[in-house]
């Protein structure tokens, strides 16, 4: 089972920008149905500094892959 943690800003936390359409996390969960789940940890307006201070990545599981860019 895959677990995808979406970290960032409005590029992922985009529900207010796409009224009537599925947000990124909803689209990803539709594609992952049956093999994984996406969790939205992104917050509109946040930057890398916020993510590193505000999230406990230990709950991500045994394998963590990611990319951080500003």
CORSUL-V115357 format. One record per pair of residues at least 24 apart in sequence whose ideal C-beta (glycine too) atoms are under 7 Angstrom apart, sorted by the first residue. I is the first residue (numbers start at 1). J is the second residue. If there is no record, write none. Layout:
i={I	I}
j={J	J}
This chain:
i={1	1	2	2	2	3	3	3	3	3	4	4	4	4	5	5	5	6	6	6	6	6	7	7	7	8	8	9	9	9	9	9	9	10	12	12	13	13	13	13}
j={35	36	32	35	36	36	37	39	60	61	28	32	36	38	39	41	60	38	39	40	41	42	41	42	51	42	46	42	43	44	45	46	47	44	40	42	40	42	43	44}
